[in-house]
Amino acid sequence: MSLKPIHCRLPVVILGLLLCVPARADRFDDDGSRRHDHEHAHRALARGEVRPLAEILARVAAEVPGEVVDVEFERKNWQGTRVWIYELKIIAADGRLLEVLVNAATGQILEVEQD
C-alpha cells in the first residue's frame, strides 16, 4: 500500500476536521459571554480578521507534516499583543504529538512544541 502525499489527502483531512473535531464550549467572548470556537472563527473570518482554516492547514502541512487530530481557535496574548490563534495538535510520522500555534490572521507558525 502506498501513501499519497499530504496535499492529495488535504481535502479529506479538512472534511474530517470539520465533522469530527469537537467544539470547545467553555470559551468566553471579551464581554464574558460564552461562545463556541466555530462561532468565534466564523465571525472573525467574516470581519476579515483571520485566514480560513483550510488555508492555515495547507500552510502548516508544508512545514509540519503529520495528521491533524485537534484544532482549537482562541484569542491569546502573544508577545504583548492580543491575536487570534489556531492551536493544532498534529501526530508526526514518528508518532510524536505536536502542538502548533499559528497566527490566524497571517498564517505564520508561532510555535511548535512536543505535547
HUFENGI-V955634 format. One record per residue. N is the residue number from 1. RES is the residue in three letters. SS is DSSP state (a for helix, b for strand, c for the rest). OMEGA is omega in whole degrees, -180 to 180 (none if undefined). BURIAL is b if it has 16 or more other C-alpha atoms within 10 Angstrom, else e. Layout:
<<N | RES | SS | OMEGA | BURIAL> <N | RES | SS | OMEGA | BURIAL>>
This chain:
<<1 | MET | c | 178 | e> <2 | SER | c | 179 | e> <3 | LEU | c | 177 | e> <4 | LYS | c | 175 | e> <5 | PRO | c | -176 | e> <6 | ILE | a | -178 | b> <7 | HIS | a | 177 | e> <8 | CYS | a | -179 | e> <9 | ARG | a | -174 | e> <10 | LEU | a | 179 | b> <11 | PRO | a | 179 | e> <12 | VAL | a | 179 | e> <13 | VAL | a | -179 | b> <14 | ILE | a | 179 | b> <15 | LEU | a | 178 | e> <16 | GLY | a | 178 | e> <17 | LEU | a | -179 | b> <18 | LEU | a | -177 | e> <19 | LEU | a | -169 | e> <20 | CYS | a | -175 | e> <21 | VAL | c | -180 | e> <22 | PRO | c | 176 | e> <23 | ALA | c | 177 | b> <24 | ARG | c | -174 | e> <25 | ALA | c | -173 | e> <26 | ASP | c | 176 | e> <27 | ARG | b | -180 | b> <28 | PHE | b | 174 | e> <29 | ASP | c | 179 | e> <30 | ASP | c | 180 | e> <31 | ASP | c | 177 | e> <32 | GLY | c | 180 | e> <33 | SER | c | -180 | e> <34 | ARG | b | 176 | e> <35 | ARG | b | 173 | e> <36 | HIS | c | 178 | b> <37 | ASP | a | -176 | b> <38 | HIS | a | 177 | b> <39 | GLU | a | 176 | e> <40 | HIS | a | -177 | b> <41 | ALA | a | -179 | b> <42 | HIS | a | -179 | e> <43 | ARG | a | 179 | e> <44 | ALA | a | 177 | b> <45 | LEU | a | 179 | b> <46 | ALA | a | 179 | e> <47 | ARG | c | 180 | e> <48 | GLY | c | -177 | e> <49 | GLU | c | -176 | e> <50 | VAL | c | 176 | b> <51 | ARG | c | 178 | b> <52 | PRO | c | -179 | b> <53 | LEU | a | -180 | b> <54 | ALA | a | 178 | e> <55 | GLU | a | 179 | e> <56 | ILE | a | -179 | b> <57 | LEU | a | 179 | b> <58 | ALA | a | 179 | b> <59 | ARG | a | -178 | e> <60 | VAL | a | -180 | b> <61 | ALA | a | 180 | b> <62 | ALA | a | -176 | e> <63 | GLU | a | -178 | e> <64 | VAL | c | -177 | b> <65 | PRO | c | 179 | e> <66 | GLY | c | -179 | b> <67 | GLU | b | 178 | b> <68 | VAL | b | -177 | b> <69 | VAL | b | 179 | e> <70 | ASP | b | 177 | b> <71 | VAL | b | 172 | b> <72 | GLU | b | 179 | b> <73 | PHE | b | -177 | b> <74 | GLU | b | 177 | b> <75 | ARG | b | -178 | b> <76 | LYS | b | 169 | e> <77 | ASN | b | 179 | e> <78 | TRP | b | -180 | e> <79 | GLN | c | 175 | e> <80 | GLY | c | -180 | e> <81 | THR | b | 178 | e> <82 | ARG | b | -177 | e> <83 | VAL | b | 171 | b> <84 | TRP | b | -177 | b> <85 | ILE | b | 165 | b> <86 | TYR | b | 176 | b> <87 | GLU | b | -177 | b> <88 | LEU | b | 170 | b> <89 | LYS | b | -176 | b> <90 | ILE | b | 172 | b> <91 | ILE | b | -179 | b> <92 | ALA | c | -179 | e> <93 | ALA | c | -179 | e> <94 | ASP | c | 176 | e> <95 | GLY | c | 179 | e> <96 | ARG | c | 174 | e> <97 | LEU | b | -178 | b> <98 | LEU | b | 172 | b> <99 | GLU | b | -177 | b> <100 | VAL | b | 176 | b> <101 | LEU | b | -176 | b> <102 | VAL | b | 174 | b> <103 | ASN | b | -175 | b> <104 | ALA | c | -179 | b> <105 | ALA | c | -174 | b> <106 | THR | c | -175 | e> <107 | GLY | c | -179 | b> <108 | GLN | c | 175 | e> <109 | ILE | b | -177 | b> <110 | LEU | b | -174 | e> <111 | GLU | b | 172 | e> <112 | VAL | b | 179 | b> <113 | GLU | b | 177 | e> <114 | GLN | b | -177 | e> <115 | ASP | c | none | e>>
